[in-house]
Amino acid sequence: MTAESADREIPLIREQRPDPVLMDIHMPGTDGLEATRLLKRDIRTSHIPVIVVMARAMDGDREAILDAGCDGYPAKPVRYKKMLARVEKTLDD
């Protein structure tokens, strides 16, 4: 499933309950961190691992991402083998 905005994505996640969610931080409307907070506060979706994919990690980003409830945050460019390993590890946890 792919969504163009968190406002469209959140209802889909609540309905379909994918495992995991790959989240972009910069989206129109609700950003990825707020979307993650909403998902983690909802009993229907709080168990779903959320991995943020971001263009670049800056000072303070790690803390903000983890505080929002994200389970991982590989920075772009994403190496697909590392990304798959991260997803697999998250699912195993």
C-alpha positions in Angstrom: 0.0 0.0 0.0 1.2 3.5 -0.8 -0.3 6.8 0.3 0.6 10.3 -0.8 -0.1 11.9 2.5 -0.4 10.9 6.1 -3.9 12.2 6.2 -4.8 9.5 3.7 -2.4 6.9 5.0 -3.6 6.8 8.7 -7.1 5.5 7.9 -5.6 2.9 5.5 -3.2 1.7 8.2 -5.9 1.5 10.8 -8.0 -0.6 8.3 -5.4 -2.8 6.7 -2.8 -3.0 9.6 0.3 -3.5 7.5 3.5 -4.7 9.1 5.7 -2.6 9.0 5.0 1.0 7.9 7.8 2.8 6.0 7.1 6.5 6.8 8.4 9.6 5.1 8.8 12.5 7.5 8.1 15.3 4.9 4.6 14.8 3.6 1.8 17.3 2.8 -0.6 17.8 5.7 0.3 15.8 8.7 4.0 15.1 8.8 5.5 11.7 9.3 6.4 12.2 13.0 2.9 13.3 13.9 1.4 10.5 11.9 3.7 8.1 13.9 2.5 9.6 17.2 -1.1 9.1 16.1 -0.5 5.5 15.1 1.4 4.7 18.3 -1.4 6.2 20.5 -4.0 4.1 18.8 -4.5 0.6 20.3 -5.4 -0.7 16.9 -2.0 0.3 15.4 0.4 0.8 18.3 2.0 -2.6 17.7 2.9 -1.8 14.1 6.6 -1.1 13.6 7.2 2.3 11.9 10.5 2.9 10.1 11.1 6.4 8.9 13.0 7.0 5.7 14.5 10.4 5.5 16.7 12.4 3.1 19.3 13.3 5.8 19.7 13.0 9.5 20.7 16.2 11.2 21.6 16.9 14.9 18.5 16.3 17.0 16.7 14.2 14.3 17.4 10.9 16.0 15.9 12.1 19.3 12.8 13.5 17.6 12.3 10.4 15.6 12.6 8.1 18.6 10.4 10.4 20.8 7.7 10.1 18.1 7.7 6.3 18.6 9.5 5.3 15.4 11.2 1.9 15.4 14.0 2.8 13.0 15.3 5.6 10.7 17.8 4.7 8.0 18.9 7.9 6.1 18.8 8.1 2.3 20.4 7.0 0.2 18.9 3.8 1.4 20.9 0.7 0.6 18.2 -1.9 -0.1 20.0 -4.8 1.6 20.5 -2.8 4.7 16.9 -1.5 4.6 15.6 -5.1 4.2 17.8 -6.2 7.1 16.4 -3.3 9.2 12.8 -4.3 8.4 13.5 -7.9 9.1 15.2 -7.0 12.5 12.2 -4.7 13.4 9.7 -7.5 12.6 11.7 -10.0 14.7 11.8 -7.7 17.8 
